[in-house]
């Protein structure tokens, strides 16, 4: 995805949501395959951080859909 083509806040946030979701799923998959406790713990923590980003972006999209777009 070429970020130069993302012109408006909704498109930007949708692209960010896609990336954050992919990162979350990536860390979850690795954590579930890892058998070293401290590495698995780190991967689950990273997955959790990405989930926080996903939630934040979704909330921003809801705000934009409600007409709360900054000028």
Secondary structure, 3 states (H helix, E strand, C coil): CCHHHCCCHHHHHHHHHHHHHHHHHHHHHHHHHCCCHHHHHHHHHHHHHHHHHHHHHHHHHHHHHCCCCCC
